């Protein structure tokens, strides 16, 4: 009997030791295989209303991570990419961010397809001191109300202020001083509206009517009827692909014969699918990617734009989208930080802020600083016109 009790005691002791070792390994978040990889998380709206923006972003990140690993990874370590679909929903985006930080223990996070989702995600980045490289547009994502930079957040797309300023420059050049302003009723639209009101007077532009429409709009004819009565010289529709397509179709149906200008949020092939011929003639500020072959050979971005375009279209058998450019920029800026500083989150953050200068990316030439975690200017955008299902450089 004593031998039996001794055997039971030994078995229980071995189990306890094994459990403790297992718990210790799990809590530390490190093991032998983890030390050979670098974990990065990608969070994109690859389904739901923002899928035309999120899908090319996710595809691009997967493609370039695979390429980086095939070329040896980073300092001999392979990249482990964990991805989430936030379904174009803020709550899902926050949940994915929590998992990426606490469960996956990612060294950095790339994504946040739309401004509302990115704004909802960023407090977790700041609280947990994890670099967050946003692929959404609003200036509020990387800049606080007092104008200072958010410590742990960096943003790859042009600010909405850049896009609005580029649009205002164009309107002034064309002599359109009386305009109608319509924006989608979310953070993407309201942020741009605030920028418009702040800068319009400087360019001699006046809004004869300002209104908004829902992201789920099915019929914008009531608000467009009010626009028609206001008699503007040009009509600005500030939204992303889904809702803008509805509004511009309604503009054509009401035979409103005005120059129609869109936001930098419509530079996706989906605009042709959703709006059809109604998109013809729409002009908007956008990145150089979709008109890369029309750029001057002296443009510093042209070569990398054409290379990315070729790689993406070969891999996915469809045209590139401006929204694939932003994770490309974010990833390769992050790679430089990882090569120099390893996986320490604070060191990565410091490198991004202080050592990213004149980086030639797809969205523009980036120069980040402690005061500016975006590092682009309005000149990173060009004016683009839609003509018969094609992008045409307007300048």
C-alpha positions in Angstrom: 0.0 0.0 0.0 2.8 2.4 0.9 4.4 1.7 -2.5 1.1 2.5 -4.2 0.7 5.8 -2.4 4.3 6.7 -3.2 3.7 6.0 -6.9 0.5 8.2 -6.8 2.4 11.0 -5.1 5.2 10.8 -7.8 2.7 10.9 -10.6 0.9 13.9 -9.1 4.2 15.8 -8.6 5.2 15.2 -12.2 1.9 16.5 -13.5 2.2 19.6 -11.3 5.7 20.3 -12.6 4.6 19.8 -16.2 1.6 22.2 -15.7 3.8 24.8 -14.1 6.3 24.6 -17.0 3.4 24.9 -19.5 1.9 27.9 -17.7 5.3 29.6 -17.5 5.9 29.2 -21.2 2.5 30.4 -22.1 2.7 33.5 -19.8 6.1 34.5 -21.1 4.8 34.4 -24.6 8.1 33.0 -25.8 9.3 29.6 -26.8 11.9 28.2 -29.1 9.9 28.6 -32.3 8.6 32.1 -31.3 12.2 33.3 -31.0 12.7 32.5 -34.7 9.7 34.5 -35.9 8.5 38.1 -35.8 4.8 38.4 -35.3 2.9 41.2 -37.0 -0.9 41.6 -37.1 -3.0 42.9 -40.0 -6.6 44.1 -39.3 -8.7 45.0 -42.4 -12.3 45.4 -43.5 -12.2 42.5 -46.0 -15.9 42.1 -45.8 -18.9 44.4 -45.2 -19.4 47.9 -46.7 -15.7 48.8 -46.7 -14.5 45.6 -48.4 -13.5 47.4 -51.6 -11.0 49.3 -49.5 -10.0 46.5 -47.1 -9.6 43.5 -49.4 -6.8 44.9 -51.6 -5.0 46.0 -48.3 -5.2 42.5 -46.9 -4.1 40.9 -50.2 -1.2 43.3 -50.5 0.1 42.7 -47.0 -0.1 38.9 -47.4 1.7 39.1 -50.7 4.6 41.3 -49.5 5.1 39.3 -46.2 5.4 36.2 -48.3 7.9 37.9 -50.6 9.9 39.1 -47.6 10.0 35.6 -46.0 11.1 34.1 -49.4 14.0 36.6 -49.4 15.1 35.6 -45.9 12.8 37.4 -43.6 14.2 40.1 -41.3 17.7 39.5 -39.9 17.2 35.8 -40.5 13.8 35.6 -38.8 10.6 34.8 -40.7 7.6 37.0 -40.3 4.5 35.4 -38.8 1.5 37.4 -40.1 -1.8 37.1 -38.1 -4.8 38.6 -39.9 -8.3 39.6 -38.9 -11.4 40.7 -40.8 -13.2 43.5 -38.8 -16.2 43.1 -41.1 -16.4 47.0 -41.5 -17.6 47.2 -37.9 -16.0 49.2 -35.1 -16.8 46.7 -32.4 -15.2 43.9 -34.4 -12.2 46.1 -35.1 -11.7 46.7 -31.4 -12.0 43.0 -30.6 -9.5 42.2 -33.2 -7.1 44.8 -31.8 -7.4 43.3 -28.3 -6.6 39.8 -29.6 -3.7 41.0 -31.7 -2.2 42.8 -28.6 -3.0 40.4 -25.8 -3.2 37.0 -27.4 -1.0 37.2 -30.4 1.5 39.6 -28.8 2.2 41.2 -32.1 5.2 43.6 -32.2 3.2 46.0 -34.4 -0.2 46.2 -36.0 -1.1 47.4 -39.6 -4.6 48.2 -40.7 -7.8 49.9 -39.6 -9.2 50.3 -43.1 -11.7 53.0 -42.4 -11.3 56.1 -40.2 -14.1 55.1 -37.7 -12.5 51.7 -37.1 -9.0 53.1 -36.8 -10.1 55.8 -34.3 -11.8 53.1 -32.2 -8.7 50.9 -32.3 -6.0 53.5 -31.5 -6.7 53.8 -27.7 -5.7 50.2 -27.3 -2.4 50.9 -29.1 -1.7 53.9 -26.8 -2.7 52.1 -23.6 -0.6 49.0 -24.4 2.3 50.8 -26.0 2.1 48.9 -29.3 3.0 50.6 -32.6 -0.1 50.9 -34.8 0.4 51.7 -38.4 -3.0 52.9 -39.7 -4.2 52.6 -43.3 -7.2 54.9 -42.8 -7.4 58.6 -43.8 -8.6 60.9 -41.0 -6.0 63.3 -39.6 -7.4 62.7 -36.1 -5.9 59.1 -36.3 -2.3 60.3 -35.9 -2.9 63.8 -34.5 -4.6 65.0 -31.3 -6.9 68.0 -31.1 -4.0 70.1 -29.7 -2.0 69.3 -32.8 0.5 67.0 -31.1 1.2 63.5 -32.5 -0.3 60.4 -30.9 2.7 58.6 -29.5 2.2 55.1 -30.7 0.1 55.7 -33.9 1.4 56.3 -37.4 -0.6 56.8 -40.6 0.2 55.9 -44.2 -2.6 57.5 -46.3 -2.7 61.2 -47.0 -4.6 63.2 -44.4 -8.1 64.3 -45.3 -6.7 67.9 -45.0 -4.2 67.1 -47.8 -7.0 65.8 -50.0 -9.3 68.7 -49.3 -6.5 71.2 -50.0 -5.7 69.5 -53.3 -9.4 69.7 -54.2 -9.6 73.4 -53.3 -6.5 74.2 -55.3 -8.2 72.6 -58.3 -11.5 74.4 -57.8 -9.6 77.7 -57.7 -7.7 77.0 -60.9 -11.0 76.2 -62.6 -12.7 79.3 -61.3 -15.4 77.4 -59.4 -16.0 79.7 -56.4 -19.5 78.6 -55.4 -19.8 74.9 -54.6 -22.1 72.4 -53.0 -20.5 70.2 -50.3 -22.0 66.8 -49.4 -20.3 64.3 -47.1 -21.0 60.9 -45.7 -22.2 61.1 -42.1 -19.3 59.3 -40.5 -15.8 60.3 -39.3 -14.4 60.1 -42.8 -16.9 62.6 -44.0 -17.2 64.9 -41.0 -13.4 65.2 -40.6 -13.1 66.3 -44.2 -16.0 68.7 -43.8 -14.2 70.3 -40.9 -11.1 70.7 -43.0 -13.1 72.2 -45.9 -14.7 74.8 -43.6 -11.2 75.6 -42.2 -9.5 76.1 -45.6 -12.1 77.1 -48.2 -12.0 80.8 -47.6 -8.2 80.9 -48.2 -8.9 79.7 -51.7 -11.8 82.0 -52.3 -14.3 79.1 -52.2 -17.8 79.4 -50.7 -20.3 76.5 -50.1 -23.8 77.6 -51.1 -25.1 74.4 -49.5 -23.6 71.9 -47.1 -25.3 68.6 -46.3 -24.7 65.0 -45.6 -25.9 61.5 -46.5 -25.7 58.2 -44.6 -23.1 55.5 -45.4 -26.0 53.2 -46.1 -27.7 55.7 -48.5 -30.1 54.1 -51.0 -31.5 57.3 -52.5 -29.9 60.7 -52.3 -32.4 62.5 -54.5 -34.0 64.6 -51.7 -30.7 66.2 -50.8 -29.6 66.5 -54.4 -32.9 68.4 -55.2 -31.9 70.9 -52.6 -28.4 71.1 -54.2 -29.9 71.9 -57.5 -32.0 74.8 -56.1 -28.8 76.3 -54.6 -27.2 76.7 -58.0 -23.6 75.9 -57.3 -20.9 75.8 -59.9 -19.5 72.4 -58.8 -20.7 69.6 -56.6 -18.4 67.8 -54.1 -19.4 64.3 -52.9 -17.1 63.2 -50.1 -17.5 59.6 -49.3 -16.0 56.2 -50.1 -16.8 53.9 -53.0 -20.1 52.3 -51.8 -22.1 55.4 -50.9 -20.5 57.7 -53.5 -21.6 55.3 -56.2 -25.3 55.7 -55.1 -25.0 59.5 -55.0 -23.4 60.0 -58.4 -26.0 57.7 -60.0 -28.7 59.9 -58.5 -26.9 63.0 -59.8 -27.1 61.6 -63.4 -30.7 60.5 -62.9 -31.7 64.0 -61.9 -29.7 65.4 -64.9 -27.7 67.8 -62.7 -25.2 69.2 -65.2 -22.3 70.2 -62.9 -18.7 69.2 -62.5 -18.7 66.4 -59.9 -15.7 66.0 -57.6 -15.1 63.1 -55.3 -12.8 62.2 -52.4 -9.6 60.2 -52.3 -11.7 57.4 -51.0 -13.1 56.4 -54.4 -9.8 55.2 -56.1 -10.9 51.6 -56.3 -11.9 49.6 -59.4 -15.2 49.0 -57.6 -16.4 52.5 -58.5 -16.7 51.2 -62.1 -18.7 48.2 -61.0 -21.0 50.0 -58.7 -21.5 53.3 -60.5 -21.1 52.2 -64.1 -21.2 55.0 -66.7 -22.4 57.4 -64.0 -18.8 57.6 -62.8 -17.7 59.2 -66.1 -16.4 62.7 -65.7 -15.9 62.5 -61.9 -12.7 64.1 -60.8 -10.9 63.4 -57.4 -7.6 63.8 -55.6 -5.8 60.4 -55.5 -2.5 58.7 -55.2 -0.2 58.3 -58.2 -0.5 54.5 -58.2 -3.6 54.2 -60.5 -2.1 56.6 -63.1 1.5 55.4 -62.7 2.0 54.7 -66.4 1.0 58.3 -67.2 3.6 59.8 -64.9 6.8 61.5 -66.0 9.9 59.3 -66.0 11.5 61.8 -63.6 8.8 61.1 -60.9 10.7 59.4 -58.0 7.8 57.1 -57.3 7.2 55.8 -60.8 9.4 52.8 -60.8 8.2 51.3 -57.5 4.6 52.1 -58.4 4.9 50.1 -61.7 6.7 47.3 -59.9 4.0 46.9 -57.3 1.3 47.2 -60.0 2.9 44.3 -61.9 3.3 42.1 -58.9 -0.2 42.7 -57.5 -2.0 42.2 -60.8 0.1 39.0 -61.6 -0.7 37.6 -58.1 -4.5 38.4 -57.9 -5.5 38.8 -61.6 -7.2 42.1 -61.1 -6.3 45.8 -61.2 -4.5 47.5 -58.3 -6.3 49.8 -55.9 -5.0 52.8 -54.1 -6.0 51.1 -50.8 -3.4 48.4 -51.4 -0.7 51.0 -51.3 -1.1 52.0 -47.7 -0.2 48.6 -46.1 2.7 48.3 -48.6 4.1 51.6 -47.3 3.5 50.7 -43.7 5.1 47.3 -43.9 8.3 48.4 -45.6 8.7 51.4 -43.2 8.2 48.8 -40.4 10.7 46.4 -41.9 13.5 49.1 -41.7 12.7 49.6 -38.0 12.8 45.8 -37.3 16.0 45.4 -39.2 17.7 48.2 -37.1 16.0 47.7 -33.7 14.7 44.2 -33.5 11.3 43.4 -31.9 11.3 45.8 -28.9 8.1 47.8 -29.3 9.4 51.1 -27.9 12.6 50.9 -30.0 10.4 50.3 -33.1 8.3 53.3 -32.2 11.3 55.5 -31.7 12.9 54.4 -35.0 9.7 55.1 -37.0 9.4 58.6 -35.5 13.0 59.6 -35.8 14.5 57.7 -38.7 11.9 57.7 -41.4 13.1 60.4 -43.8 12.6 60.8 -47.6 11.2 57.2 -47.8 9.8 56.8 -51.3 6.6 54.9 -50.9 3.5 54.2 -53.0 1.4 57.0 -51.4 4.2 59.5 -51.5 7.6 60.4 -50.1 7.4 60.1 -46.3 9.3 62.1 -43.7 8.1 61.3 -40.2 9.0 63.4 -37.2 8.1 63.6 -33.5 5.5 66.3 -34.5 4.1 64.5 -37.6 3.4 60.8 -37.7 2.1 61.0 -41.3 4.9 62.8 -43.1 3.1 63.5 -46.4 2.0 66.8 -48.1 -0.8 67.7 -50.6 1.7 67.2 -53.4 1.6 63.5 -52.7 -1.8 63.6 -54.5 -2.7 64.3 -58.1 -6.1 65.1 -59.7 -7.6 62.1 -61.5 -10.6 61.9 -63.9 -12.7 58.9 -64.6 -13.2 58.3 -68.3 -15.0 55.3 -69.8 -13.8 52.9 -67.0 -10.3 54.3 -66.9 -8.2 56.6 -64.7 -6.9 59.6 -66.5 -4.3 62.0 -65.0 -6.0 65.4 -65.0 -2.9 67.6 -64.5 
